[in-house]
Amino acid sequence: MATATSRVLRVALRGDSILTHPRFNKGTAFTPSERKAFGLNSRLPYRYNTLEEQCERAYDQLCAREQPLRKNTFLQSLKDQNWVLYYGLLSRHLRELIPIIYTPTQGDAIANYSHLFRRSEGMYLTFPEQDSMEEDFLEHTRGHDIQLFVVSDSEAILGIGDQGVGGIGITTAKSAIYTLLGGIDPSKTLSVVLDVGTNNEDLLKDNLYVGWANRRIRGKAYDRFVDKFVQLVRKHYPHALLHFEDFGVSNAQRLLDIYRSMHSVFNDDVQGTGAVTLAALMSAAGVTKTKLADQRVVVYGAGSAGLGITKQLRDGMSSIDRLSREDANKRFFLLDRFGLVKESLGPAKIRESLREYVRPDAEWQDVPTNDKGEIGLLEVVRKVKPTVLIGCSTHAGAFTEEVVREMAKGTDRPIIFPLSNPTRLVEVDPKQANDWTNGKALMATGSPFPPCKMPNGKMYEVAECNNALIYPGLGFGAVVTQARKLSDSMIIAGARRLASLSPALKDPDSALLPDFEHAREVNTEVAIAVAEQAIAEGSAGVDWDREEVRDRIAEKQWIPEYPDYIYDPVHGER
């Protein structure tokens, strides 16, 4: 079967132009006939190398760099030179290199963006230049078939906060993972940063900062700027997926709600985190022989991620178990910096997005509070006897021994998901949770952790609840079908497909989610499920039968292999 990269490609570039173009460059993998046709004989050493040999050489060069940040900059340089080699190397060392190009190392690269800056990548749209935004947008995109825009305003980057223009680094990393694990052609993606200023004092004082050194724009001026960009995408690329990344808590859900009915939009921090957590919980429910609707869920940390998870689990209960929205909401108990979200906190302490989940004070008359009238995690666990405890707080160690042991009193198999990143901020180390529950806990974490030894001597595999197991497939499923929107039902279809691949369904001592080594194959299955759902609900822009989706996905996935080139100066690609 033909794939997206197994075809012959006509190229108009030659000489240095093709060698310096990362999309077309093959380096020493240009064949003898291609070298002659493209004027490369004198520009390359004699020996022809296979992609496998190139990857071996590049990996040796990578390993010579000991510090993760140096590995990150090496890989960025490789990406600037040769896309196929870059993605080929990553695909051969997936588990080892994802933490280098994404979290946690990419966070360090973003924090040092202005001092590491060598070459621009992506599109920078800056607030004081908004009058020329459409002109700049078209100049950048003209002649390109963009199917995916990944955009950030950089306010809430990877747990390190406001990073100004450095946020371009998270959008390029997310785009790369869409290609690596989802199969989106990298030539059809565009990374964007909306530079609306920064409140990061270190950046404002840094004379090498390359962004707009101004305090962050808020209010109507901010909304108009964001809307201007969104409308350009809708006008010029109506079938593209618009992925919002690392927007602040005051904007992430709000912007998603504004635009999701107008265009195919997605917010990974809200929906991706929620979808992969839903898949993990469906897997855990399969192990415990219960339903989603049977769960009592305590969510510790009610920011973008915590609220996104809550909404996704709630929607899963409604869609899969047919609970009403109101009844499903009652299965959740949210805590933020003011403790349990309850009525008496008042409007000043309860964000509008949390209104649906506010608990009535009458439920808590017999529960002790602190001197501010707030109810803490331990008290909530004692009262609720939750079956599920989810952490999205970045409050290291919040799930104490007392909390975990108290939870274990109320349920046979406690489902504990400490999801905060990076590892040092996790709510509980899985080994401790395993020990405190006598090996009964079913766990998933936001960062990778080693297996835990159970009382019976077996090793329990801790699932990595990594968004990258699902969001590339969600996005590719939407892109490949030209879906008018990425609906809740499409996301749930993807989550259900991911859950069906859980090793724990065959062995309860195995991980709740597939191993990250299989992320490409897993995302392909997610994309198929999403595409099938888009067709079934009539939101797809393609005329496919459900039965042909799998073959269509395979045909359109980009894979890191070199096509054969024909020199065509008139009709070739540039």
VODREN-445731 format. One line per 4 residues: number of its first residue (from 1); their letters; for each residue x, y, z of C-alpha. Coordinates in nm, 4 decimals, decimal comma. Each point is the difference from the previous one (the first is absolute). Layout:
// residues N
NUM) a) X Y Z ~ ...
This chain:
// residues 574
1) mata) 0,0000 0,0000 0,0000 ~ 0,1280 0,3499 -0,0848 ~ 0,0723 0,2320 0,2910 ~ 0,0400 0,3755 0,0230
5) tsrv) 0,3770 -0,0203 -0,0498 ~ 0,0468 -0,3075 -0,2204 ~ -0,0685 0,1891 -0,3204 ~ 0,2255 0,1665 -0,2545
9) lrva) 0,0313 0,3724 0,0687 ~ 0,0700 0,2669 -0,2587 ~ 0,2297 0,2703 0,1405 ~ 0,0982 0,3305 -0,1606
13) lrgd) 0,2982 0,0777 0,2238 ~ 0,3606 -0,1016 -0,0721 ~ 0,3511 0,0552 0,1284 ~ 0,0338 0,1794 0,3316
17) silt) -0,3717 0,0851 -0,0037 ~ -0,1053 -0,3618 0,0432 ~ 0,2796 -0,0788 0,2476 ~ -0,1093 0,2859 0,2286
21) hprf) -0,3718 -0,0746 -0,0174 ~ -0,0962 -0,2255 0,2957 ~ -0,3040 -0,1406 -0,1772 ~ 0,1940 -0,1212 -0,3055
25) nkgt) 0,3552 -0,0486 0,1264 ~ 0,1230 -0,3612 0,0141 ~ 0,3651 0,0718 0,0762 ~ 0,2124 -0,3035 -0,0855
29) aftp) -0,3168 -0,1983 -0,0798 ~ -0,0383 0,1627 -0,3424 ~ 0,0397 -0,2843 -0,2491 ~ 0,2656 0,0190 -0,2739
33) serk) -0,2651 0,0795 -0,2621 ~ -0,1550 0,2706 0,2182 ~ 0,3420 0,1547 0,0649 ~ 0,0546 0,0333 -0,3724
37) afgl) -0,3507 0,1334 -0,0710 ~ 0,0093 0,2587 0,2803 ~ 0,3587 0,1180 -0,0449 ~ 0,1275 -0,1529 0,3229
41) nsrl) 0,3000 -0,2108 -0,1042 ~ 0,2555 0,2557 0,1101 ~ -0,2032 0,1103 0,3005 ~ -0,0096 -0,3356 0,1788
45) pyry) 0,2635 -0,2578 0,0936 ~ 0,0064 -0,3095 -0,2231 ~ -0,1585 -0,2638 0,2256 ~ -0,3763 -0,0503 -0,0106
49) ntle) -0,1634 -0,0689 0,3394 ~ -0,3329 -0,1582 0,0854 ~ -0,2328 0,1749 0,2440 ~ 0,0840 -0,2714 0,2537
53) eqce) 0,3710 0,0840 -0,0264 ~ -0,0742 0,3707 0,0309 ~ -0,2063 -0,0642 0,3145 ~ 0,2848 -0,2034 0,1490
57) rayd) 0,2443 0,2856 -0,0628 ~ -0,2389 0,2639 0,1357 ~ -0,0690 -0,2069 0,3130 ~ 0,3731 -0,0314 0,0672
61) qlca) 0,0319 0,3777 -0,0309 ~ -0,2974 0,0481 0,2323 ~ 0,1424 -0,2339 0,2645 ~ 0,3250 0,1990 0,0047
65) reqp) -0,2011 0,2815 0,1588 ~ -0,0628 -0,0826 0,3653 ~ -0,2302 0,2806 0,1126 ~ -0,3670 -0,0250 -0,1035
69) lrkn) -0,0087 0,3642 -0,1114 ~ 0,2983 -0,0595 -0,2320 ~ -0,1776 -0,3034 -0,1414 ~ -0,3055 0,2199 -0,0543
73) tflq) 0,1973 0,2615 -0,1947 ~ 0,1700 -0,2719 -0,2070 ~ -0,3373 -0,1458 -0,0972 ~ -0,1338 0,3458 -0,0821
77) slkd) 0,2981 0,0537 -0,2290 ~ -0,0631 -0,3370 -0,1633 ~ -0,3640 0,0931 -0,0570 ~ 0,1089 0,3240 -0,1663
81) qnwv) 0,2104 -0,2069 -0,2438 ~ -0,1935 -0,3157 -0,0847 ~ -0,3546 -0,0866 0,1050 ~ 0,0095 -0,3666 -0,1009
85) lyyg) 0,3218 -0,0627 0,1925 ~ -0,1333 0,1890 0,3039 ~ -0,3254 -0,1957 0,0170 ~ 0,1722 -0,3231 -0,0976
89) llsr) 0,2384 0,0352 0,2931 ~ -0,2809 0,0853 0,2429 ~ -0,2109 -0,2947 -0,1121 ~ 0,2891 -0,2393 0,0648
93) hlre) 0,0591 0,1297 0,3544 ~ -0,3487 0,1142 0,0950 ~ -0,0035 -0,0530 0,3759 ~ 0,3476 0,1475 0,0421
97) lipi) -0,0440 0,3101 -0,2166 ~ -0,3581 0,1184 0,0597 ~ 0,1086 0,1435 0,3410 ~ 0,2782 0,1847 -0,1851
101) iytp) -0,2170 0,1657 -0,2672 ~ -0,2989 0,0461 0,2313 ~ -0,0432 0,0042 0,3765 ~ 0,2110 0,0381 0,2089
105) tqgd) 0,2981 0,1157 -0,2118 ~ -0,1957 0,2201 -0,2391 ~ -0,1080 0,2028 0,3028 ~ 0,3646 0,0873 0,0680
109) aian) 0,0510 0,0871 -0,3668 ~ -0,3047 0,2291 0,0065 ~ 0,1101 0,1691 0,3225 ~ 0,3334 0,0766 -0,1697
113) yshl) -0,1480 0,0709 -0,3428 ~ 0,1418 0,3486 -0,0490 ~ 0,3497 -0,1083 0,1052 ~ -0,0049 -0,3148 -0,2148
117) frrs) -0,1567 0,1735 -0,3013 ~ 0,1691 -0,0801 -0,3299 ~ -0,2743 -0,0286 -0,2577 ~ -0,3698 0,0802 -0,0096
121) egmy) -0,2525 -0,2787 -0,0393 ~ -0,3711 0,0453 -0,0496 ~ -0,2014 0,3215 -0,0116 ~ 0,0298 0,2866 0,2494
125) ltfp) -0,3049 0,2282 0,0170 ~ 0,0637 0,2961 0,2284 ~ -0,2572 0,2308 0,1575 ~ 0,1480 0,3365 -0,1142
129) eqds) 0,0116 -0,1319 -0,3601 ~ -0,3612 -0,1172 -0,0113 ~ -0,0997 0,2446 -0,2734 ~ 0,2091 -0,2022 -0,2462
133) meed) -0,1033 -0,3400 0,1366 ~ -0,1837 -0,1193 -0,3108 ~ 0,2791 0,1153 -0,2290 ~ 0,2589 -0,1736 0,2212
137) fleh) -0,2159 -0,3124 0,0268 ~ -0,0396 -0,0306 -0,3759 ~ 0,3676 0,0717 -0,0630 ~ 0,0872 -0,2913 0,2277
141) trgh) -0,2620 -0,2484 -0,1200 ~ -0,0370 0,0782 -0,3700 ~ 0,0404 -0,3120 -0,2116 ~ -0,0214 -0,2344 0,2984
145) diql) -0,2763 -0,2509 0,0714 ~ -0,0162 0,0522 0,3767 ~ -0,2105 -0,2640 0,1736 ~ 0,1062 0,0684 0,3593
149) fvvs) 0,0696 0,3228 0,1894 ~ 0,1438 -0,0401 0,3516 ~ -0,0222 0,3335 0,1835 ~ 0,0923 0,1264 0,3467
153) dsea) -0,0030 0,3330 0,1788 ~ 0,2669 -0,1472 0,2314 ~ -0,1676 0,0854 0,3290 ~ 0,0076 -0,3474 0,1577
157) ilgi) 0,2908 -0,1934 -0,1490 ~ 0,0656 -0,3553 0,1269 ~ -0,0362 0,0868 0,3671 ~ 0,2611 0,2800 -0,0247
161) gdqg) -0,2489 0,2776 -0,0676 ~ 0,0217 0,3084 -0,2174 ~ 0,2832 -0,0286 -0,2542 ~ -0,0882 0,2737 -0,2483
165) vggi) 0,1125 -0,0577 -0,3561 ~ 0,1874 -0,3120 0,1120 ~ -0,3346 -0,1767 -0,0154 ~ 0,0711 -0,0652 -0,3682
169) gitt) 0,2039 -0,2905 0,1361 ~ -0,3025 -0,1808 0,1389 ~ -0,1947 0,0395 -0,3235 ~ 0,2891 -0,1388 -0,2078
173) aksa) 0,0353 -0,2923 0,2425 ~ -0,3723 -0,0786 -0,0186 ~ 0,0081 0,0238 -0,3800 ~ 0,2928 -0,2416 -0,0079
177) iytl) -0,1910 -0,2519 0,2107 ~ -0,3013 0,0322 -0,2292 ~ 0,2311 -0,1084 -0,2824 ~ 0,1948 -0,2613 0,1923
181) lggi) -0,2948 -0,1749 0,1653 ~ -0,3011 0,1095 -0,2046 ~ 0,1378 0,0025 -0,3515 ~ -0,0775 0,3592 -0,1010
185) dpsk) 0,2293 0,1171 -0,2797 ~ 0,2417 0,2540 0,1574 ~ -0,0252 0,2193 -0,3092 ~ -0,3706 0,0411 0,0761
189) tlsv) 0,0428 0,1225 0,3597 ~ 0,0736 0,3491 0,1270 ~ 0,1066 0,0984 0,3513 ~ -0,1162 0,3435 0,1185
193) vldv) 0,0696 0,2188 0,3009 ~ -0,2315 0,2905 0,0824 ~ 0,2397 0,2442 0,1628 ~ -0,2285 0,2072 0,2215
197) gtnn) 0,2788 0,0924 0,2408 ~ 0,1139 -0,1697 0,3186 ~ -0,0298 0,0481 0,3745 ~ 0,3196 -0,1960 0,0580
201) edll) 0,2241 0,2535 0,1753 ~ 0,3187 -0,1844 -0,0941 ~ -0,0879 0,0270 -0,3682 ~ -0,1030 0,3647 0,0259
205) kdnl) 0,3380 0,0827 0,1540 ~ 0,2013 -0,2129 -0,2448 ~ 0,1662 0,2167 -0,2656 ~ 0,0334 -0,3111 -0,2218
209) yvgw) -0,3727 -0,0826 0,0109 ~ -0,1138 -0,0307 -0,3636 ~ -0,3728 0,0509 0,0567 ~ -0,2129 0,3081 0,0641
213) anrr) 0,1228 0,1278 0,3368 ~ -0,3340 0,1259 0,1233 ~ -0,2395 -0,1109 0,2699 ~ -0,2582 -0,2520 -0,1131
217) irgk) -0,3057 0,1415 -0,1778 ~ -0,3339 -0,0875 0,1599 ~ -0,3708 0,0545 -0,0518 ~ -0,1690 0,1060 -0,3209
221) aydr) 0,3267 0,0936 -0,1737 ~ 0,1273 -0,3556 0,0593 ~ -0,3247 -0,1548 -0,1218 ~ 0,0020 0,2076 -0,3189
225) fvdk) 0,3594 -0,1019 -0,0741 ~ -0,0701 -0,3710 0,0494 ~ -0,3218 0,0249 -0,2002 ~ 0,1796 0,1663 -0,2884
229) fvql) 0,2342 -0,2986 -0,0233 ~ -0,2791 -0,2568 0,0312 ~ -0,2033 0,1697 -0,2730 ~ 0,3025 -0,0088 -0,2330
233) vrkh) 0,0264 -0,3742 0,0502 ~ -0,3735 -0,0415 -0,0590 ~ 0,0096 0,2178 -0,3115 ~ 0,3082 -0,1419 -0,1713
237) ypha) 0,0165 -0,3564 0,1384 ~ -0,3585 -0,0979 0,0840 ~ 0,0826 -0,3720 0,0285 ~ 0,3100 0,0350 0,2181
241) llhf) 0,0088 -0,1081 0,3641 ~ 0,0777 0,2840 0,2413 ~ 0,1778 -0,1309 0,3102 ~ 0,0152 0,2361 0,3006
245) edfg) 0,2963 -0,0745 0,2272 ~ 0,1025 0,1223 0,3465 ~ -0,2381 0,2939 0,0289 ~ -0,0547 0,1237 0,3561
249) vsna) -0,2786 -0,1227 0,2254 ~ -0,2099 0,3127 -0,0614 ~ 0,0049 -0,0522 -0,3780 ~ 0,0445 -0,3696 -0,0830
253) qrll) -0,3547 -0,1261 0,0546 ~ -0,1548 0,3367 -0,0907 ~ 0,1604 0,0128 -0,3456 ~ -0,0827 -0,3643 -0,0628
257) diyr) -0,3652 0,0676 0,0821 ~ -0,0085 0,3059 -0,2279 ~ 0,1420 -0,1656 -0,3109 ~ -0,0790 -0,3711 0,0121
261) smhs) -0,3402 0,0441 -0,1649 ~ 0,1512 0,2144 -0,2792 ~ 0,3022 -0,2042 -0,1047 ~ 0,1923 -0,3200 0,0648
265) vfnd) 0,1884 0,1033 0,3160 ~ 0,1691 -0,1961 0,2766 ~ 0,1663 0,0853 0,3303 ~ 0,2363 -0,2728 0,1124
269) dvqg) 0,0309 0,1287 0,3574 ~ -0,3771 -0,0224 0,0401 ~ -0,1174 -0,2712 -0,2410 ~ 0,3137 -0,2082 -0,0556
273) tgav) 0,0710 -0,0366 0,3698 ~ -0,3653 -0,0804 0,0572 ~ -0,0132 -0,2552 -0,2815 ~ 0,3055 -0,2013 0,1061
277) tlaa) -0,1204 0,0043 0,3620 ~ -0,3431 -0,1201 -0,1131 ~ 0,1684 -0,2883 -0,1828 ~ 0,2007 -0,0909 0,3115
281) lmsa) -0,3125 0,0127 0,2176 ~ -0,1995 -0,2144 -0,2442 ~ 0,2837 -0,2520 0,0158 ~ -0,0015 0,0090 0,3818
285) agvt) -0,3780 -0,0445 0,0008 ~ 0,0498 -0,3023 -0,2222 ~ 0,2400 -0,1488 0,2554 ~ -0,2395 0,0645 0,2916
289) ktkl) -0,3043 -0,1183 -0,1992 ~ -0,1784 0,3303 0,0641 ~ -0,1420 0,2791 -0,2169 ~ 0,1114 0,3612 -0,0327
293) adqr) -0,3300 0,0976 0,1583 ~ 0,0904 -0,1986 0,3128 ~ 0,3047 0,2159 0,0778 ~ 0,0316 0,2696 0,2662
297) vvvy) 0,2731 0,2291 -0,1291 ~ 0,2088 0,2447 0,2034 ~ 0,2011 0,2395 -0,2178 ~ 0,2765 0,1819 0,1865
301) gags) 0,0932 0,3049 -0,2071 ~ -0,2747 0,1772 -0,1953 ~ 0,2044 0,1915 -0,2573 ~ -0,0168 -0,0544 -0,3784
305) aglg) 0,1142 -0,3626 0,0214 ~ -0,2130 -0,0944 0,3021 ~ -0,3104 0,1604 -0,1431 ~ 0,0654 -0,1512 -0,3420
309) itkq) 0,0301 -0,3454 0,1547 ~ -0,3181 0,0521 0,1997 ~ -0,1967 0,1063 -0,3068 ~ 0,1305 -0,2892 -0,2067
313) lrdg) -0,0773 -0,2595 0,2665 ~ -0,3421 0,1559 0,0500 ~ -0,0689 -0,0131 -0,3738 ~ 0,1178 -0,3607 -0,0039
317) mssi) -0,2482 -0,0907 0,2731 ~ -0,2769 0,1725 -0,1952 ~ 0,0911 -0,1488 -0,3374 ~ 0,0935 -0,3532 0,1033
321) drls) -0,2181 -0,0624 0,3074 ~ -0,2833 0,2376 -0,0942 ~ 0,0104 0,2061 0,3190 ~ -0,1567 0,3423 -0,0269
325) reda) 0,2470 0,2871 0,0078 ~ -0,1355 0,1091 0,3379 ~ 0,0307 -0,3471 0,1528 ~ 0,3477 -0,0487 -0,1471
329) nkrf) 0,1147 0,3327 0,1493 ~ -0,0934 -0,1309 0,3441 ~ 0,2640 -0,2745 -0,0298 ~ 0,2804 0,2591 0,0246
333) flld) 0,1577 0,1812 0,2952 ~ 0,2472 0,2704 -0,1022 ~ 0,2625 0,1672 0,2157 ~ 0,2024 0,3090 -0,0846
337) rfgl) 0,2132 0,2353 0,2105 ~ -0,3080 0,0785 0,2101 ~ -0,0629 -0,3674 0,0750 ~ -0,3233 -0,1707 -0,0997
341) vkes) -0,1981 0,2031 -0,2526 ~ -0,3189 0,0620 0,2009 ~ -0,2726 0,2637 0,0170 ~ 0,1252 0,2002 0,2970
345) lgpa) 0,3259 0,0892 -0,1755 ~ -0,2067 0,2611 -0,1831 ~ 0,0302 0,1418 -0,3524 ~ 0,3342 0,1678 0,0685
349) kire) 0,1674 -0,3384 0,0489 ~ -0,1908 -0,2103 -0,2530 ~ 0,0834 0,0416 -0,3696 ~ -0,2946 -0,0040 -0,2369
353) slre) 0,1331 -0,3193 -0,1622 ~ -0,0340 -0,1830 0,3327 ~ -0,3665 0,0866 0,0628 ~ -0,1348 -0,3367 -0,1107
357) yvrp) 0,2084 -0,1819 0,2589 ~ -0,0642 0,2114 0,3091 ~ -0,1003 -0,2185 0,2945 ~ -0,2881 0,1164 0,2243
361) daew) 0,1047 0,0914 0,3539 ~ -0,2762 -0,2184 0,1401 ~ 0,2043 -0,3087 -0,0946 ~ 0,2907 0,1105 0,2179
365) qdvp) -0,1538 0,1143 0,3281 ~ 0,1736 -0,2788 0,1936 ~ 0,3444 0,0516 -0,1617 ~ 0,2682 0,2085 0,1778
369) tndk) 0,1405 0,3073 -0,1766 ~ 0,3080 0,2152 0,0514 ~ -0,0146 0,3520 0,1425 ~ -0,0993 0,1324 -0,3454
373) geig) -0,2937 -0,2380 -0,0278 ~ 0,1770 -0,2130 -0,2616 ~ -0,0120 -0,3804 -0,0231 ~ 0,3226 -0,1817 -0,0814
377) llev) 0,0812 -0,3163 -0,1925 ~ 0,0110 -0,2415 0,2930 ~ -0,3428 0,1112 0,1215 ~ -0,1444 -0,0392 -0,3496
381) vrkv) 0,1422 -0,3506 -0,0346 ~ -0,1416 -0,1006 0,3402 ~ -0,3443 0,1310 -0,0911 ~ -0,0244 -0,1087 -0,3635
385) kptv) 0,1861 -0,3346 0,0123 ~ 0,1088 0,0550 -0,3616 ~ 0,0726 -0,2803 -0,2415 ~ 0,2163 0,2363 -0,2084
389) ligc) 0,2569 0,2590 0,1125 ~ 0,1491 0,2238 -0,2677 ~ 0,2809 0,2507 0,0536 ~ 0,0552 0,2992 -0,2322
393) stha) 0,1313 0,2403 0,2633 ~ 0,3816 0,0021 -0,0386 ~ -0,0131 -0,0277 0,3832 ~ 0,2752 -0,2528 0,0671
397) gaft) -0,0908 -0,2622 0,2583 ~ -0,3609 0,1183 0,0386 ~ -0,1249 -0,3600 0,0053 ~ 0,1442 -0,0802 0,3413
401) eevv) 0,0125 -0,3409 0,1635 ~ -0,3027 0,0951 0,2107 ~ -0,1986 0,1057 -0,3075 ~ 0,0870 -0,3130 -0,1983
405) rema) -0,0644 -0,2403 0,2889 ~ -0,3316 0,1737 0,0699 ~ -0,1004 -0,0416 -0,3638 ~ 0,0943 -0,3698 0,0072
409) kgtd) -0,2444 -0,0534 0,2874 ~ -0,2922 0,0937 -0,2225 ~ 0,0698 -0,1993 -0,3163 ~ 0,1566 -0,3348 -0,0892
413) rpii) 0,2105 0,1301 -0,2903 ~ 0,0816 0,3710 0,0450 ~ 0,0500 0,1720 -0,3355 ~ 0,2736 0,2584 0,0539
417) fpls) 0,1190 0,2299 -0,2793 ~ 0,2708 0,2472 0,1161 ~ 0,0353 0,1805 -0,3333 ~ 0,2060 0,3098 0,0779
421) nptr) 0,3198 0,0582 -0,1989 ~ 0,2940 -0,0029 0,0315 ~ 0,0849 -0,2943 0,2273 ~ 0,1101 0,2210 0,2901
425) lvev) -0,3527 0,1490 0,0194 ~ -0,1933 -0,3276 0,0056 ~ -0,2674 -0,0283 0,2718 ~ 0,1246 -0,3433 0,1103
429) dpkq) 0,2764 -0,2342 -0,1103 ~ -0,1708 -0,3139 -0,1388 ~ 0,2270 -0,2200 0,2125 ~ -0,1360 0,1642 0,3140
433) andw) -0,3605 -0,0251 -0,1182 ~ 0,0602 -0,3661 -0,0806 ~ 0,1455 -0,0644 0,3464 ~ -0,2708 0,1938 0,1854
437) tngk) -0,2789 -0,1932 -0,1771 ~ 0,1694 -0,3414 0,0310 ~ 0,0374 -0,0219 -0,3760 ~ -0,3683 0,0619 -0,0742
441) alma) 0,0269 0,3413 -0,1665 ~ -0,0617 0,0353 -0,3737 ~ 0,2227 0,2845 -0,1124 ~ 0,0843 0,2317 -0,2854
445) tgsp) 0,2461 0,2906 0,0186 ~ 0,0825 0,3038 -0,2075 ~ 0,3695 -0,0913 -0,0161 ~ 0,1620 -0,3417 -0,0464
449) fppc) 0,0686 -0,1976 0,3191 ~ 0,1560 -0,3435 0,0506 ~ -0,2152 -0,3059 0,0830 ~ -0,1000 -0,0595 0,3641
453) kmpn) 0,0468 -0,3281 0,1814 ~ -0,3258 -0,1457 0,1301 ~ -0,0408 -0,2155 0,3135 ~ -0,0324 -0,3096 -0,2197
457) gkmy) 0,3439 0,0712 -0,1491 ~ -0,1321 0,1065 -0,3403 ~ 0,0937 0,3367 -0,1493 ~ -0,2803 0,2479 -0,0652
461) evae) 0,0478 0,2063 -0,3153 ~ -0,0916 0,3643 0,0580 ~ -0,1764 0,1497 -0,3036 ~ 0,1351 0,3255 -0,1373
465) cnna) -0,3068 0,2159 -0,0514 ~ 0,1689 0,1898 -0,2803 ~ -0,2084 0,2198 -0,2305 ~ 0,2231 -0,1105 -0,2871
469) liyp) -0,1730 -0,3392 0,0119 ~ -0,3145 0,1624 -0,1349 ~ 0,0163 0,3612 -0,1226 ~ 0,1976 -0,0700 -0,3213
473) glgf) -0,2617 -0,2594 -0,0960 ~ -0,2888 0,2291 0,0921 ~ 0,1493 0,2744 -0,2143 ~ 0,0888 -0,2208 -0,2946
477) gavv) -0,3454 -0,1568 -0,0002 ~ -0,1530 0,3473 -0,0232 ~ 0,2496 0,1259 -0,2607 ~ -0,0194 -0,3016 -0,2295
481) tqar) -0,3809 0,0167 -0,0139 ~ -0,0049 0,3821 -0,0299 ~ -0,2403 0,0015 0,2932 ~ -0,1942 0,3211 0,0545
485) klsd) 0,0590 -0,0364 0,3728 ~ 0,1691 -0,2322 0,2468 ~ -0,3093 -0,0969 0,1960 ~ -0,0285 -0,1451 0,3484
489) smii) -0,1269 -0,3247 -0,1511 ~ 0,3077 -0,0227 -0,2254 ~ 0,2275 0,0484 0,3009 ~ -0,1876 -0,2626 0,2010
493) agar) 0,0239 -0,2406 -0,2944 ~ 0,3775 0,0477 0,0031 ~ 0,0171 -0,0512 0,3769 ~ -0,2066 -0,3176 -0,0214
497) rlas) 0,2298 -0,1384 -0,2689 ~ 0,3056 0,0784 0,2147 ~ -0,1596 -0,1654 0,3033 ~ -0,0733 -0,3113 -0,2054
501) lspa) 0,3756 -0,0399 -0,0560 ~ 0,0755 -0,0089 0,3742 ~ 0,2320 -0,2858 0,1077 ~ -0,1832 -0,0023 0,3374
505) lkdp) -0,3125 -0,1383 -0,1650 ~ 0,1955 -0,3220 -0,0605 ~ 0,2088 0,0085 0,3194 ~ -0,1121 0,2244 0,2919
509) dsal) 0,3621 0,0310 0,1144 ~ 0,0951 0,1586 -0,3319 ~ -0,0165 0,3687 -0,0844 ~ -0,3338 0,1748 -0,0479
513) lpdf) 0,1254 0,1508 -0,3279 ~ 0,2197 -0,1339 -0,2815 ~ 0,3764 0,0400 0,0255 ~ 0,1255 0,3232 -0,1522
517) ehar) 0,2207 -0,2013 -0,2361 ~ -0,3208 -0,0815 -0,1895 ~ -0,1217 0,3602 -0,0154 ~ 0,0053 0,0183 -0,3808
521) evnt) -0,2133 -0,3120 -0,0444 ~ -0,2305 0,1090 0,2842 ~ -0,0567 0,3439 -0,1539 ~ -0,0760 -0,1616 -0,3339
525) evai) -0,2805 -0,1949 0,1669 ~ -0,1228 0,3186 0,1702 ~ 0,0000 0,1825 -0,3354 ~ -0,2033 -0,2801 -0,1581
529) avae) -0,2585 0,0167 0,2796 ~ -0,0247 0,3796 -0,0259 ~ -0,0335 -0,0110 -0,3790 ~ -0,2697 -0,2685 0,0201
533) qaia) -0,1925 0,2117 0,2499 ~ 0,0352 0,3156 -0,2118 ~ -0,1476 -0,1881 -0,2961 ~ -0,2764 -0,1534 0,2121
537) egsa) -0,1137 0,3338 0,1414 ~ 0,0216 0,1838 -0,3308 ~ 0,2735 0,2510 0,0901 ~ 0,2587 -0,1375 -0,2443
541) gvdw) 0,0863 0,1927 -0,3137 ~ 0,0927 -0,3144 -0,1965 ~ -0,2245 -0,2511 -0,1701 ~ 0,1312 -0,3246 0,1461
545) dree) -0,1719 -0,3163 0,1081 ~ 0,0755 -0,1075 0,3538 ~ 0,1525 -0,3223 -0,1335 ~ 0,2743 0,1821 -0,1912
549) vrdr) 0,1198 0,2226 0,2876 ~ 0,2870 -0,2257 0,1086 ~ 0,1460 -0,0154 -0,3513 ~ -0,0461 0,3749 -0,0527
553) iaek) 0,1833 0,0745 0,3264 ~ 0,2902 -0,2223 -0,1051 ~ 0,0194 0,1712 -0,3390 ~ 0,0158 0,3484 0,1467
557) qwip) 0,2357 -0,0490 0,2968 ~ 0,3396 0,1585 -0,0487 ~ 0,2864 -0,2309 0,0895 ~ 0,3722 0,0866 0,0269
561) eypd) 0,1256 -0,1637 -0,3180 ~ 0,1694 0,1606 -0,2976 ~ -0,2133 0,0212 -0,3176 ~ 0,1637 -0,0370 -0,3385
565) yiyd) 0,0630 0,3385 -0,1623 ~ -0,0358 0,1143 -0,3601 ~ 0,1404 0,3390 -0,0942 ~ -0,2795 0,2129 -0,1466
569) pvhg) 0,0858 0,3728 -0,0078 ~ -0,3441 0,0937 -0,1362 ~ -0,2535 -0,2086 0,1902 ~ 0,2077 -0,1232 0,2928
573) er) -0,0592 0,0900 0,3637 ~ 0,2012 0,2725 0,1695
